[in-house]
Amino acid sequence: MAMILSEIWVYPVKSLGGIRLSKALTEERGLQYDRRWMIIDEENVFITQRAYPKMALIDVALLEEGLKIFLRADPHDFVLVPYKPVTALPVTVKVWDDTTEAVTVSDDADAWLSRQLGLDLRLVVMPDSTERKADPRYAQHDENVSFADGFPYLVISQASLDDLNGRLAQPIEMRRFRPNFVISGTEPFAEDQWKQITIGNLRFEVVKPCARCVLTTIDPKTSEKGAEPLKTLATYRRNGNKILFGQNVTVQDFGELKVGDRVTVLE
């Protein structure tokens, strides 16, 4: 069976809802629009669903005029975020161990997010001039990354999720794991063996397994936390103190990908 790209996902605002696309453009720091925006607290530190699970209930849409950030339960409650920042104040932000440069976006976005999450928050965007390096132990070409946790791209095979769901009492959706690319037509965890692949005619390097955190235990439909899937994954996907699912990836070629593109393992 041929391996194909079966799903493409972007997450424009870090830790808010993802968007499933039929095609996308690759850039050095991730797919176009992917995790270029991030929500920060009063200390200029990023926030995520790990501490604020209600973020799982806020979705994002890509419109011609900007991002629409809205409540999934009430799409009429939204804020429109222009692609070009309105306030555009420079701010130094903290994301994990990195300190990096961003700019504020709009007072409207700040007020809307603060109201929804009950905190004093700001939305920031990463300008093209910002450099945030992926871990050089794995990313060999001095790659930059967006506000994603560590690497520009994440790939998971559909068979890996199917294998996991065969072990769970209640199956879960792929979006728990927030991949960029889902690939069908493989054996379970085939991606663990890949070093270099092409999707369509674009080359990618598979650099390291993705260690999973408690965010995967938050139900994106309800924002409720549970034990799964980490409890089950720990029985067969543990390596030391890490639980692995999916592979972090960097890109070597820039261009357009689309669902249905052929995937080939080069190495």
C-alpha positions as CSV (number, residue, x, y, z in Angstrom):
1,M,0.0,0.0,0.0
2,A,1.3,3.4,-0.9
3,M,2.2,5.9,1.9
4,I,0.3,9.1,1.5
5,L,-0.1,12.4,3.4
6,S,-3.6,12.0,4.8
7,E,-3.9,15.0,7.1
8,I,-2.3,18.4,7.4
9,W,-2.7,20.5,10.6
10,V,-1.6,23.9,11.7
11,Y,-2.1,25.5,15.2
12,P,-1.7,29.3,14.5
13,V,-2.0,30.2,18.2
14,K,0.1,28.0,20.5
15,S,-2.2,25.7,22.6
16,L,-5.4,26.8,21.0
17,G,-7.4,24.7,18.6
18,G,-5.9,23.3,15.4
19,I,-7.0,23.8,11.8
20,R,-7.1,20.9,9.3
21,L,-6.0,22.0,5.9
22,S,-6.1,20.4,2.4
23,K,-2.8,22.1,1.4
24,A,-0.1,24.2,3.1
25,L,3.2,25.9,2.5
26,T,6.4,24.8,4.2
27,E,8.7,27.3,5.8
28,E,11.9,26.9,7.8
29,R,10.2,27.3,11.2
30,G,7.1,25.3,10.4
31,L,4.1,25.3,8.1
32,Q,2.9,28.8,7.2
33,Y,0.9,30.3,10.1
34,D,1.8,27.4,12.4
35,R,2.4,28.6,16.0
36,R,3.4,32.1,14.9
37,W,1.1,33.5,17.7
38,M,1.3,32.8,21.4
39,I,-0.5,34.0,24.5
40,I,1.6,35.4,27.4
41,D,0.9,36.2,31.0
42,E,1.9,39.3,33.0
43,E,5.4,38.0,33.3
44,N,5.7,37.6,29.5
45,V,5.8,33.8,29.9
46,F,3.8,31.6,27.5
47,I,0.7,29.8,28.8
48,T,-0.7,26.5,27.5
49,Q,-3.5,24.0,28.1
50,R,-1.2,22.2,30.6
51,A,-2.2,24.9,33.2
52,Y,-5.2,26.4,31.5
53,P,-7.2,23.5,29.9
54,K,-10.0,25.8,28.9
55,M,-7.7,26.9,26.0
56,A,-8.7,23.6,24.3
57,L,-12.2,25.1,23.8
58,I,-11.0,28.1,21.8
59,D,-10.7,27.6,18.1
60,V,-8.9,29.5,15.3
61,A,-9.8,30.1,11.7
62,L,-7.7,31.5,8.9
63,L,-9.6,34.3,7.2
64,E,-8.4,36.6,4.4
65,E,-8.3,39.6,6.7
66,G,-6.7,37.8,9.7
67,L,-7.2,35.2,12.4
68,K,-10.6,34.6,13.8
69,I,-10.3,33.4,17.4
70,F,-13.6,32.1,18.8
71,L,-15.3,29.9,21.3
72,R,-16.2,26.6,19.8
73,A,-19.4,26.5,21.7
74,D,-20.4,30.0,20.6
75,P,-18.7,31.0,17.3
76,H,-20.4,34.4,17.5
77,D,-18.2,35.2,20.5
78,F,-14.9,36.0,18.7
79,V,-12.1,38.4,18.1
80,L,-10.5,39.2,14.7
81,V,-6.7,39.4,14.7
82,P,-5.2,41.2,11.7
83,Y,-2.2,39.4,10.2
84,K,-0.3,42.7,10.5
85,P,0.0,43.7,14.2
86,V,-1.9,46.8,15.3
87,T,-0.1,47.7,18.5
88,A,3.2,46.1,17.4
89,L,5.1,46.8,20.7
90,P,8.3,44.8,21.0
91,V,8.3,42.4,23.9
92,T,10.8,39.8,25.1
93,V,9.0,36.5,25.9
94,K,9.8,33.2,27.6
95,V,8.8,29.9,26.0
96,W,10.3,26.9,27.8
97,D,14.0,27.6,28.3
98,D,14.1,30.1,25.4
99,T,13.9,33.9,25.7
100,T,13.0,35.4,22.3
101,E,11.6,38.5,20.7
102,A,8.0,39.0,19.7
103,V,5.6,41.9,19.1
104,T,2.1,42.6,20.6
105,V,-0.8,42.2,18.2
106,S,-3.9,44.2,19.4
107,D,-5.6,45.5,22.5
108,D,-8.9,43.8,21.3
109,A,-7.2,40.4,21.2
110,D,-5.7,40.9,24.6
111,A,-9.0,42.0,26.1
112,W,-10.9,39.1,24.6
113,L,-8.4,36.4,25.7
114,S,-8.2,37.9,29.2
115,R,-11.9,37.7,29.5
116,Q,-12.2,34.1,28.3
117,L,-9.4,32.8,30.5
118,G,-9.7,35.0,33.5
119,L,-6.2,36.3,33.5
120,D,-4.3,39.4,32.4
121,L,-3.1,38.2,29.0
122,R,-1.5,39.4,25.8
123,L,-1.3,37.9,22.3
124,V,2.0,38.2,20.6
125,V,3.3,37.2,17.2
126,M,6.8,36.1,16.1
127,P,8.2,38.5,13.5
128,D,10.3,37.2,10.6
129,S,13.4,38.9,12.1
130,T,13.2,36.7,15.3
131,E,15.6,33.8,15.5
132,R,14.7,30.9,17.9
133,K,16.9,27.9,17.2
134,A,15.8,24.3,17.3
135,D,18.0,22.1,19.6
136,P,21.3,21.9,17.7
137,R,21.9,18.4,19.0
138,Y,19.2,17.2,16.6
139,A,18.6,20.0,14.1
140,Q,21.8,19.9,12.1
141,H,21.3,22.9,9.8
142,D,20.9,25.8,12.4
143,E,17.1,25.7,11.8
144,N,14.8,28.2,13.4
145,V,11.5,27.2,15.0
146,S,8.3,29.1,15.7
147,F,6.7,29.1,19.2
148,A,6.3,25.3,18.8
149,D,7.7,23.4,21.8
150,G,10.9,22.4,20.1
151,F,10.9,21.6,16.4
152,P,9.3,23.0,13.3
153,Y,7.2,19.9,12.3
154,L,5.7,16.8,13.9
155,V,4.7,13.7,11.9
156,I,2.7,10.7,13.1
157,S,1.5,7.7,11.2
158,Q,-2.2,6.8,11.3
159,A,-1.3,3.2,12.1
160,S,0.4,4.3,15.3
161,L,-2.8,5.9,16.5
162,D,-4.8,2.9,15.4
163,D,-2.5,0.7,17.3
164,L,-2.9,2.8,20.4
165,N,-6.7,2.9,20.1
166,G,-6.7,-0.9,19.9
167,R,-5.4,-0.8,23.5
168,L,-7.7,1.9,24.9
169,A,-11.1,1.4,26.4
170,Q,-12.2,4.7,24.7
171,P,-10.5,5.6,21.4
172,I,-9.1,9.1,21.0
173,E,-8.6,11.4,18.0
174,M,-5.3,12.2,16.4
175,R,-5.7,15.9,17.4
176,R,-4.8,15.0,21.0
177,F,-1.2,14.7,19.7
178,R,-1.2,17.9,17.6
179,P,0.7,16.7,14.6
180,N,1.4,18.7,11.4
181,F,1.4,15.6,9.2
182,V,-0.5,12.4,9.4
183,I,0.7,9.6,7.1
184,S,-1.3,6.6,6.1
185,G,-0.3,3.3,4.5
186,T,2.4,2.3,7.1
187,E,2.9,-0.2,9.8
188,P,2.5,1.1,13.4
189,F,5.4,3.2,14.5
190,A,7.1,2.9,11.1
191,E,8.1,6.6,11.6
192,D,10.5,5.6,14.4
193,Q,12.8,4.1,11.7
194,W,12.8,7.0,9.3
195,K,15.7,9.4,8.9
196,Q,14.8,11.2,5.7
197,I,11.5,11.3,3.8
198,T,9.9,13.2,0.9
199,I,6.3,14.4,1.0
200,G,5.4,15.2,-2.6
201,N,8.7,16.5,-3.9
202,L,9.8,18.1,-0.6
203,R,12.5,16.6,1.6
204,F,12.3,16.4,5.4
205,E,14.7,15.1,8.0
206,V,13.4,13.1,10.9
207,V,15.4,14.3,13.8
208,K,14.1,12.9,17.1
209,P,11.2,11.1,18.8
210,C,8.6,13.4,20.4
211,A,8.3,13.0,24.2
212,R,4.6,13.4,25.2
213,C,3.2,15.4,28.1
214,V,0.0,15.8,30.0
215,L,-1.5,18.0,27.3
216,T,-2.3,14.7,25.5
217,T,-4.6,13.8,28.4
218,I,-6.8,16.8,27.9
219,D,-10.0,16.0,25.9
220,P,-10.1,18.7,23.2
221,K,-13.9,18.5,23.1
222,T,-14.5,19.1,26.8
223,S,-11.1,20.3,28.2
224,E,-11.3,17.6,30.9
225,K,-8.2,15.9,32.0
226,G,-7.8,12.1,32.3
227,A,-5.2,9.4,32.7
228,E,-5.2,8.4,29.0
229,P,-3.5,8.0,26.7
230,L,-0.3,8.4,28.7
231,K,-1.2,5.6,31.1
232,T,-1.4,3.1,28.2
233,L,1.4,4.5,26.2
234,A,3.7,4.2,29.2
235,T,3.2,0.4,29.0
236,Y,4.9,0.1,25.6
237,R,6.3,3.4,24.5
238,R,8.4,4.4,27.5
239,N,12.1,5.2,27.0
240,G,13.7,6.1,30.3
241,N,11.4,8.8,31.9
242,K,9.9,9.8,28.5
243,I,6.9,8.5,26.7
244,L,7.4,8.7,22.9
245,F,4.7,9.1,20.2
246,G,5.5,10.8,16.9
247,Q,8.6,12.2,15.3
248,N,10.0,15.7,15.2
249,V,11.0,16.8,11.8
250,T,12.8,19.6,10.0
251,V,12.3,20.7,6.3
252,Q,14.9,21.0,3.6
253,D,12.7,22.2,0.7
254,F,10.1,25.0,0.7
255,G,6.9,24.7,-1.4
256,E,3.4,23.5,-1.3
257,L,2.1,20.2,0.2
258,K,-1.3,18.8,-0.3
259,V,-3.4,15.9,1.2
260,G,-2.9,12.9,-1.0
261,D,0.8,13.6,-1.7
262,R,3.0,10.5,-1.9
263,V,5.4,9.9,1.0
264,T,8.7,8.1,0.3
265,V,11.3,7.0,2.8
266,L,14.8,7.9,1.5
267,E,16.7,6.7,4.5
